[in-house]
Amino acid sequence: MCYVIVTGRSLAWLLLSLVAFMLILTGIMTPKWLMGQPVVLNENNVTSFYVPSVGIYNRCIRMKNDRNNCASFSFYGLATDAEVYPTPWKAAMFFLSLCAAIQFATVLAGVMACCVQSVFKKSVISLAGATQALGGLFGVLGLLLYPWGWGATRVKRLCGENSEPYIPGDCSIGWALFVTATGVAQIFLASALSKTADKAANSDKVQFQMDEGKQLICLA
C-alpha cells in the first residue's frame, strides 16, 4: 500500500531546499559578482551612468554603439582560453554547478519522499540530507575559488592593476555573490533540518494513522 506522508517539518525542509537551489541558480546566471566603477555619461544633455560588472561566466559592459551588452564570455565552455575565462572561475563554475545539480536532485527526492519513504531500507529524507551536505561543500569550494581569479587580466581591466587574488582592487563585490553564498548557507541549514523532518515522517503519530488505514497523512 502506498502512503502519502506530509508533515510540517518535511514541508519546511523541502521549501528551504527549493529556495536554496533557486538562490544558487540565480547567482550563477547573474553577471553581478564584481561591480566596476560607475561610468558617467552625458548624452543629449542628459546625464546618466552605468556600472560595468562581471559574473562567473558572463559580463555587462558598454559597447561602442552606446548600448549596454550583457553576454557570456565562456564561448567554448570550460575549454575557453584561460586569458578570456580565468581558470579559477572555470573551477568555481564547475563546483557551483555541481552544487546546484545536487540540490535540484535533493528537491526531487523531497517530492518523492512524500510517497516513497525509503530506498534500500534507508530513509529518503535522511539520504537527501546527507547528499545536501556534500553539495554544500562543493558550493563552499566554488565560492572560495572565485576570488582566486581576481588577479586575471579580465579583472584588472575592470578593477584596476591593483586587483589581486582575493583583493578586488577598485571593484566592489556584487549582490550575486551574496545571493549565492546565502543559498549555500541554506543548504547546510536544510541538511540539519532533514534530521528532524525524517523523525517527523517516522513518528508514532504517523504510524498510528497508518495503522488506521489512512493513505494520505498530513501532520503539522
Secondary structure, 3 states (H helix, E strand, C coil): CCCEEEEHHHHHHHHHHHHHHHHHHHHHHCCCCEECCCEEEEECCEEEEECCEECCCEEEEECCCCCEEEEECCCCHHHCCCCCCCHHHHHHHHHHHHHHHHHHHHHHHHHHCCCCCEECCEEHHHHHHHHHHHHHHHHHHHHHHHHHHHHCHHHHHHHCCCCECCECCCCEECHHHHHHHHHHHHHHHHHHHHHHHHHHHCCHHHHHHHHCCCCEEEEC
